[in-house]
């Protein structure tokens, strides 16, 4: 009962209190609320032809504690989500990479409860509390223009090869970001891995560490400019992570034999790492007073240490803001990514197939592509149809599958509604 009381209180605080506070002090609370829906239909390939829908209701508030209590440059962040619906990959595709990035962490839960403070005229940011790693590291605002989970909200390599924590499943964490110059920064964090909270129906308000499985430390050195400071805004980052958690070897049992053949559990290991480089660069912007532009982006992620199922991931694409003369806020976007699997992972899948009566070797990579058009229906509502294509759907969801899945062709539709702006416009 206390769980539901806490969630109801947060929803009241996010929706009602900010509206009331706004009439007294517009700088006290910055509130936000949105709804995102993602539908997908498999029209060819995979296991069977089906459709699925997943959605997320988001409620959040940033409270200025300087205004509230006189705590200089200090902000309290709060957020809650309700995720609902189904996963097409699980229902019909047969692979393990979702085509609806909004799916996961189903049910209502507290996502964010953290305190952020700035020092040295904003050069140093410190934040601690209940947080998620993938919002602070390896994220991009370009992800709003895509639906598949290979590239968004973060490159899926980081989740397959580490215990990188993900929205909306929060855990204890702290991070520090220092702006060496107005454009150059160093960023490091530490995040508890508590995988038990990933279960659907977990509400995010049980904060003990009884099921903690270690921690992960992501770090980044970056260069970033903005629309206001640069004709051609850009982001360049190099970084990685060290993961001090337990995980399973992709092939061997504790005796060094192939686990799929012996039937024994896969060996438990501890400690692994990865590195990445990524960029976003506006290469065309005819009017410096407009965001009509053409942006290219790309990323490469690879193994640092440990026994991993994926060797590396590559991705790239573009986002064109402004399409037709009268459509300044519409977008055309494309992304392609490749996940390349390790030798041990491929041997494990091949053995599982053979033991189940199949033959041949699964493909050692999966390629996912998406082309979308974003139509800004109103300032608060965006509708985004998309086409997705998967080459060599992976076999990790069903290691004993006897033969390869056919390539998959998917029609999708994403829509985003800014509920906070709608409420504000009604005032």
C-alpha positions as CSV (number, residue, x, y, z in Angstrom):
1,X,0.0,0.0,0.0
2,X,2.9,2.4,0.8
3,X,4.2,1.9,-2.8
4,X,0.9,3.1,-4.3
5,X,0.7,6.0,-1.9
6,X,4.2,7.1,-2.8
7,X,3.4,6.9,-6.5
8,X,0.1,8.8,-6.2
9,X,1.9,11.4,-4.1
10,X,4.6,11.8,-6.8
11,X,1.9,12.1,-9.5
12,X,0.1,14.8,-7.5
13,X,3.4,16.6,-6.9
14,X,4.4,16.5,-10.6
15,X,1.0,17.5,-12.0
16,X,-0.8,19.6,-9.4
17,X,1.8,21.3,-7.2
18,X,3.8,22.8,-10.1
19,X,0.7,24.4,-11.5
20,X,-0.1,25.9,-8.1
21,X,3.5,26.9,-7.6
22,X,3.7,28.6,-11.0
23,X,1.2,31.2,-9.9
24,X,3.5,32.2,-7.1
25,X,7.0,31.8,-8.6
26,X,7.6,30.6,-12.1
27,X,11.3,29.8,-11.2
28,X,10.5,27.4,-8.3
29,X,9.4,24.3,-10.3
30,X,9.9,23.2,-13.8
31,X,7.5,20.4,-14.5
32,X,7.2,18.1,-17.5
33,X,4.8,15.4,-18.7
34,X,4.5,13.5,-21.9
35,X,3.2,10.4,-23.6
36,X,5.0,8.3,-26.2
37,X,3.4,5.4,-28.1
38,X,5.1,3.0,-30.4
39,X,3.2,0.6,-32.7
40,X,5.0,-2.0,-34.9
41,X,3.7,-4.6,-37.3
42,X,5.8,-7.4,-38.8
43,X,4.7,-7.8,-42.4
44,X,7.4,-10.2,-43.6
45,X,10.0,-12.5,-42.1
46,X,10.6,-13.5,-38.5
47,X,8.5,-16.2,-36.8
48,X,5.0,-14.9,-37.7
49,X,3.2,-11.8,-38.8
50,X,1.8,-9.9,-35.8
51,X,1.4,-6.4,-34.4
52,X,2.2,-4.9,-31.0
53,X,1.8,-1.6,-29.2
54,X,3.9,-0.2,-26.3
55,X,3.5,3.1,-24.6
56,X,5.0,5.3,-21.8
57,X,3.4,8.0,-19.7
58,X,6.1,10.2,-18.1
59,X,5.7,12.7,-15.2
60,X,8.6,14.8,-13.9
61,X,9.6,17.9,-11.9
62,X,12.8,19.8,-11.3
63,X,12.6,21.8,-8.1
64,X,14.8,24.8,-7.6
65,X,16.0,24.4,-4.0
66,X,17.7,27.8,-4.1
67,X,14.3,29.4,-4.5
68,X,12.7,27.0,-2.1
69,X,15.3,26.8,0.7
70,X,18.2,29.0,-0.3
71,X,20.4,26.1,-1.3
72,X,22.5,27.8,-4.0
73,X,22.6,26.1,-7.4
74,X,20.8,23.0,-6.2
75,X,18.0,21.1,-7.9
76,X,15.9,18.2,-6.9
77,X,14.9,15.9,-9.8
78,X,11.8,13.7,-9.7
79,X,10.3,11.5,-12.4
80,X,7.9,8.6,-12.7
81,X,6.7,6.5,-15.6
82,X,4.0,4.1,-16.5
83,X,5.0,1.7,-19.2
84,X,2.4,-0.7,-20.8
85,X,1.8,-2.8,-23.9
86,X,3.6,-5.6,-25.7
87,X,7.0,-6.3,-27.3
88,X,6.8,-7.3,-31.0
89,X,10.3,-8.9,-30.9
90,X,9.1,-11.3,-28.2
91,X,5.6,-11.9,-29.7
92,X,6.5,-12.4,-33.4
93,X,10.1,-11.6,-34.5
94,X,12.1,-14.1,-32.6
95,X,15.2,-12.0,-32.2
96,X,16.4,-10.3,-29.0
97,X,16.6,-6.7,-30.1
98,X,13.4,-4.8,-29.7
99,X,11.9,-2.6,-32.5
100,X,10.0,-0.5,-29.8
101,X,12.6,1.2,-27.7
102,X,9.9,2.4,-25.2
103,X,9.3,-1.2,-24.1
104,X,10.9,-2.5,-20.8
105,X,10.4,-1.9,-17.1
106,X,6.6,-2.3,-17.4
107,X,4.2,-0.9,-14.9
108,X,4.3,2.2,-12.8
109,X,7.5,3.2,-11.1
110,X,9.6,5.9,-9.6
111,X,12.5,6.5,-12.0
112,X,14.4,9.5,-10.7
113,X,14.9,10.9,-7.3
114,X,18.2,12.8,-7.2
115,X,19.9,16.0,-6.0
116,X,22.1,18.0,-8.3
117,X,24.4,20.8,-7.3
118,X,26.7,23.1,-9.3
119,X,30.0,24.6,-8.1
120,X,32.5,27.1,-9.5
121,X,30.1,29.1,-11.6
122,X,28.5,25.9,-13.0
123,X,31.8,24.3,-14.2
124,X,31.3,21.3,-11.8
125,X,28.1,19.3,-11.7
126,X,27.5,16.8,-8.9
127,X,24.4,14.6,-8.8
128,X,23.5,11.6,-6.6
129,X,20.4,9.6,-5.7
130,X,18.2,7.1,-7.6
131,X,19.3,7.4,-11.2
132,X,20.0,5.5,-14.5
133,X,23.2,5.4,-16.4
134,X,21.8,5.6,-19.9
135,X,20.3,9.0,-19.5
136,X,23.6,10.5,-18.4
137,X,26.0,8.6,-20.7
138,X,25.8,7.5,-24.3
139,X,22.4,9.2,-24.8
140,X,21.3,11.5,-27.6
141,X,18.4,13.8,-28.3
142,X,18.5,12.4,-31.9
143,X,16.9,9.2,-30.5
144,X,13.5,10.9,-30.5
145,X,13.5,10.5,-34.3
146,X,13.8,6.7,-34.1
147,X,11.9,3.7,-32.7
148,X,14.2,0.7,-32.9
149,X,16.2,-0.3,-29.8
150,X,19.5,-1.2,-31.6
151,X,20.5,2.4,-31.7
152,X,18.1,4.2,-29.3
153,X,17.8,5.1,-26.5
154,X,21.5,3.9,-26.5
155,X,23.5,1.6,-28.7
156,X,22.4,-1.9,-27.5
157,X,26.0,-3.1,-27.3
158,X,26.4,-1.5,-23.9
159,X,23.5,-3.5,-22.5
160,X,24.6,-6.8,-24.0
161,X,28.1,-6.5,-22.7
162,X,27.7,-4.8,-19.3
163,X,25.3,-4.1,-16.4
164,X,24.7,-0.5,-17.7
165,X,21.5,0.6,-16.0
166,X,18.6,1.7,-18.2
167,X,15.5,3.9,-18.0
168,X,13.2,3.4,-16.2
169,X,14.9,1.0,-13.8
170,X,16.8,3.2,-11.3
171,X,19.4,2.3,-8.7
172,X,21.8,4.2,-6.3
173,X,24.2,6.3,-8.3
174,X,26.4,9.4,-8.3
175,X,28.1,11.3,-11.1
176,X,30.4,14.2,-11.6
177,X,30.8,16.4,-14.7
178,X,33.5,19.1,-15.1
179,X,33.5,21.6,-17.9
180,X,37.2,22.1,-18.6
181,X,36.3,24.8,-21.1
182,X,32.8,26.1,-22.2
183,X,32.8,23.2,-24.7
184,X,35.1,20.5,-23.3
185,X,34.0,18.3,-20.4
186,X,35.0,15.2,-18.4
187,X,32.2,13.0,-17.0
188,X,32.3,10.0,-14.7
189,X,29.7,8.1,-12.7
190,X,29.2,5.1,-10.6
191,X,25.9,3.1,-10.7
192,X,24.8,0.2,-8.6
193,X,23.6,-2.9,-10.5
194,X,20.4,-4.2,-8.8
195,X,18.9,-6.3,-11.6
196,X,16.0,-7.5,-9.4
197,X,14.4,-4.2,-9.9
198,X,14.1,-4.8,-13.7
199,X,11.2,-7.1,-13.1
200,X,7.9,-5.9,-14.5
201,X,5.7,-4.5,-11.7
202,X,8.6,-3.3,-9.5
203,X,7.7,0.2,-8.4
204,X,11.1,1.7,-7.8
205,X,10.6,2.7,-4.2
206,X,12.3,-0.2,-2.5
207,X,15.8,1.2,-2.1
208,X,17.6,-1.5,-0.2
209,X,20.8,-3.1,-1.7
210,X,19.9,-6.7,-0.8
211,X,20.1,-7.9,-4.4
212,X,23.0,-5.6,-5.4
213,X,25.4,-7.2,-7.9
214,X,28.2,-4.8,-7.9
215,X,28.6,-1.5,-9.8
216,X,29.5,0.0,-13.2
217,X,31.6,3.1,-13.8
218,X,31.0,4.9,-17.1
219,X,33.3,7.7,-18.2
220,X,33.5,10.2,-21.0
221,X,35.7,13.0,-22.4
222,X,33.6,15.2,-24.7
223,X,33.3,18.3,-26.8
224,X,29.9,19.9,-27.4
225,X,28.5,23.0,-28.9
226,X,24.8,24.2,-29.1
227,X,22.4,25.8,-31.6
228,X,23.0,29.2,-29.8
229,X,26.8,29.1,-29.9
230,X,27.7,27.3,-33.1
231,X,26.4,27.6,-36.7
232,X,27.0,23.9,-37.0
233,X,26.4,22.3,-33.6
234,X,28.4,19.2,-32.8
235,X,29.2,16.6,-30.2
236,X,32.3,14.4,-30.1
237,X,32.8,11.9,-27.3
238,X,35.3,9.2,-26.4
239,X,34.9,7.0,-23.4
240,X,34.0,3.7,-21.9
241,X,33.0,1.8,-18.8
242,X,34.3,-0.6,-16.2
243,X,31.8,-3.1,-15.0
244,X,32.5,-4.8,-11.6
245,X,29.5,-7.1,-11.6
246,X,28.9,-10.9,-11.9
247,X,28.0,-12.2,-15.4
248,X,27.8,-15.5,-17.2
249,X,30.5,-16.8,-19.6
250,X,29.0,-17.0,-23.2
251,X,30.3,-20.6,-23.7
252,X,32.0,-22.4,-20.8
253,X,30.9,-23.9,-17.6
254,X,33.1,-23.7,-14.4
255,X,35.0,-26.8,-15.5
256,X,36.0,-25.2,-18.8
257,X,33.6,-27.4,-20.9
258,X,30.9,-26.2,-23.3
259,X,27.9,-25.6,-21.0
260,X,25.3,-26.3,-23.6
261,X,26.7,-29.8,-24.0
262,X,27.2,-30.6,-20.3
263,X,24.0,-29.1,-19.1
264,X,25.8,-27.4,-16.3
265,X,25.4,-23.6,-15.5
266,X,27.6,-21.2,-17.4
267,X,30.6,-20.1,-15.4
268,X,30.1,-17.0,-13.3
269,X,32.7,-14.3,-14.0
270,X,33.3,-10.8,-12.6
271,X,34.8,-7.7,-14.2
272,X,34.5,-6.6,-17.9
273,X,34.9,-3.3,-19.8
274,X,34.2,-1.6,-23.1
275,X,35.2,1.6,-25.0
276,X,33.3,3.8,-27.4
277,X,33.6,6.8,-29.7
278,X,30.7,8.7,-31.1
279,X,29.9,12.0,-32.9
280,X,27.0,14.2,-34.0
281,X,27.7,16.9,-36.5
282,X,25.4,19.4,-38.3
283,X,26.9,19.8,-41.8
284,X,24.3,22.0,-43.4
285,X,22.3,24.9,-41.9
286,X,21.3,27.5,-44.4
287,X,19.9,30.0,-41.9
288,X,21.6,30.5,-38.5
289,X,18.3,31.7,-37.0
290,X,16.6,28.4,-37.9
291,X,17.2,24.8,-37.0
292,X,16.5,23.6,-40.5
293,X,19.6,21.5,-41.0
294,X,21.2,18.2,-41.9
295,X,23.0,16.3,-39.1
296,X,25.1,13.2,-39.5
297,X,26.0,10.9,-36.6
298,X,27.9,7.7,-35.9
299,X,29.3,5.5,-33.1
300,X,31.6,2.6,-32.6
301,X,31.6,0.4,-29.5
302,X,33.9,-2.5,-28.8
303,X,35.2,-4.8,-26.1
304,X,37.8,-3.8,-23.6
305,X,38.1,-6.9,-21.4
306,X,36.0,-9.9,-20.3
307,X,34.3,-12.8,-22.0
308,X,31.5,-11.1,-24.1
309,X,28.8,-12.3,-26.5
310,X,29.3,-9.3,-28.8
311,X,32.6,-8.1,-30.2
312,X,31.6,-4.7,-31.5
313,X,28.8,-2.5,-32.7
314,X,28.9,0.1,-35.5
315,X,26.1,2.6,-36.3
316,X,25.5,5.7,-38.4
317,X,22.8,7.8,-39.9
318,X,21.4,11.2,-40.5
319,X,18.6,13.5,-39.4
320,X,17.2,16.2,-41.7
321,X,15.3,18.9,-39.9
322,X,12.9,20.8,-42.2
323,X,11.6,19.0,-45.2
324,X,9.2,20.9,-47.5
325,X,9.2,24.7,-47.6
326,X,6.4,25.0,-45.1
327,X,7.5,22.1,-42.8
328,X,10.3,23.6,-40.7
329,X,9.8,21.2,-37.8
330,X,9.3,18.0,-39.8
331,X,12.2,15.5,-40.0
332,X,13.5,12.7,-42.2
333,X,15.8,10.3,-40.4
334,X,17.8,7.2,-41.1
335,X,19.9,4.9,-39.0
336,X,21.7,1.6,-39.6
337,X,23.6,-0.5,-37.0
338,X,25.5,-3.7,-37.0
339,X,26.1,-6.0,-34.0
340,X,29.0,-8.5,-34.5
341,X,28.9,-11.5,-32.2
342,X,32.0,-13.1,-30.6
343,X,33.5,-16.4,-31.5
344,X,32.4,-18.0,-28.2
345,X,28.8,-16.8,-28.6
346,X,28.6,-18.2,-32.1
347,X,30.0,-21.6,-31.0
348,X,27.5,-21.8,-28.2
349,X,24.6,-21.0,-30.7
350,X,25.9,-23.5,-33.2
351,X,26.2,-26.3,-30.6
352,X,22.7,-25.5,-29.3
353,X,21.2,-25.7,-32.8
354,X,23.0,-29.1,-33.4
355,X,21.8,-30.6,-30.1
356,X,18.3,-29.6,-31.0
357,X,18.4,-31.4,-34.4
358,X,19.3,-28.4,-36.6
359,X,22.3,-27.8,-38.8
360,X,24.5,-25.0,-40.0
361,X,25.9,-22.0,-38.3
362,X,23.9,-18.9,-37.4
363,X,25.0,-15.6,-38.9
364,X,27.6,-13.8,-36.8
365,X,26.1,-10.4,-37.1
366,X,22.7,-8.6,-37.1
367,X,22.0,-5.4,-39.1
368,X,19.0,-3.2,-38.3
369,X,17.9,-0.2,-40.4
370,X,15.2,2.4,-39.9
371,X,13.8,5.2,-42.0
372,X,11.3,7.6,-40.5
373,X,9.4,10.7,-41.3
374,X,8.4,13.0,-38.4
375,X,5.3,15.1,-38.9
376,X,4.9,17.9,-36.4
377,X,1.1,17.9,-36.3
378,X,0.9,20.7,-33.6
379,X,3.6,22.2,-31.4
380,X,2.7,19.6,-28.8
381,X,2.0,16.5,-31.0
382,X,4.4,14.7,-33.3
383,X,3.5,11.7,-35.4
384,X,6.3,9.6,-36.9
385,X,5.8,6.6,-39.3
386,X,8.8,4.4,-39.9
387,X,10.0,1.5,-41.9
388,X,12.4,-1.0,-40.3
389,X,14.4,-3.9,-41.8
390,X,16.4,-6.5,-40.0
391,X,19.1,-8.6,-41.7
392,X,20.2,-11.8,-40.0
393,X,17.8,-11.7,-37.0
394,X,19.8,-13.0,-34.0
395,X,19.2,-16.3,-32.2
396,X,19.9,-15.3,-28.6
397,X,16.2,-15.4,-27.6
398,X,15.9,-19.0,-28.8
399,X,19.4,-20.6,-28.9
400,X,18.0,-24.0,-29.9
401,X,16.3,-22.7,-33.0
402,X,17.0,-25.3,-35.9
403,X,17.3,-22.8,-38.7
404,X,17.8,-19.1,-39.4
405,X,14.9,-16.7,-39.4
406,X,14.1,-14.9,-42.6
407,X,15.0,-11.2,-42.8
408,X,12.3,-9.1,-41.2
409,X,10.3,-6.1,-42.6
410,X,8.4,-4.0,-40.2
411,X,6.1,-1.0,-40.4
412,X,6.1,1.2,-37.3
413,X,4.4,4.3,-36.0
414,X,5.7,6.5,-33.1
415,X,3.8,9.4,-31.7
416,X,4.8,11.9,-28.9
417,X,2.5,14.2,-27.0
418,X,3.8,17.0,-24.8
419,X,1.2,16.9,-22.1
420,X,2.8,19.7,-20.1
421,X,2.7,22.1,-23.0
422,X,-1.0,21.3,-23.6
423,X,-1.9,22.0,-19.9
424,X,0.1,25.3,-20.0
425,X,-1.6,26.4,-23.3
426,X,-5.0,25.9,-21.7
427,X,-4.3,28.4,-18.9
